[in-house]
Amino acid sequence: MTPLRRRPGALHVYTLLLIGWLLLPIAVMILFGFNDVHGKQNVRWEGFTLKWYAHLFDRSDLTRALVTSLTIALASTAVTTVLGTCAGLALARYRFRGRRAADLLLFMAIACPELVMGASLLSMFVTFGVPRGPLTILAAHVMFSVAFVTVTVRARAVGLDPAVGEAARDLGAGPWTRFRLVTLPMIRPGVAAGALLAFVLSVDDFVVTSFTGGATVTFPLWVYGSTRTGTPPQVNVMGTLIFAVGALIAIGSARRTFRRARAQT
């Protein structure tokens, strides 16, 4: 049998088919955001319309759920990025007692099933009498996202040349100045990738939020509840806009990386 590397055309076809399969659900979501549906069920194509984009915020409960999700996601991303960046730098640049245990905890947090984490957090909040709401959701999202940011920043920080920081110190730069002017610009791609990952995980989370949210309704929880009575087209429109923003950020990041690589060559 001829290896795939000797048949680049076939490999390209396989890659395009895989990408198409992964994008198929997103394409269906985008398509049904233009569906001129007249009933409660948005599962059958009834015609093309743009009216759902004009009436995007007509459902106040859906809008409130989306705002809640975005607010919690922004707050958890800010906290997680700071904590994960500090932890990633510490694990990449320093040797200390308990370092291997910290590595183990990080990968345990990543590998832990969401059902287990949600149930354990619920038990902890109930045991200590903590009322469930936006703050408990925020704490839960920080808890499971910080490991992803730490691993991402650590992977970037491992390849840093320590001589650069030492040169800045020899020139009189203090710790904060070295971090702000030397270290942070060098690890910025890893920090940005970790922050974006934390934001997406927070907006997308359903299982942990359902355990720790109490009466608070986020966007995923609202969408799940609406499947019993009928999901409105506004859900597809909001999902399309969220996907479009994420795609634009990814494209912009890729273009900056490509330009930086061309400038270095």
Buried (B, 14 or more C-beta within 10 A) or exposed (E): EEEEEEEEEEEEEEEEEEEEEEEEEEEEBBEBBBBEBEEEEBEEEEEEBEEBBEEBEEBEEBBBBBEBBBEBBEBBBBBBBBBBBEBBBBBBBEEEEEEEEEBEEBEEBEEEEBEEBBBBBBEBBEEEEBEBBBBBBBBBBBBBBBBBBBBBBBBBBEEBEEEEBEEBBEEEBEEEEBBEEBBEEBBEBBBBBBBBBBBBBBBEBBBBBBBBBBEBBBBBBBBBEBEEEEBBBBBBBBBBBBBEEBEEEEEEBEEEEEEEEEEEE
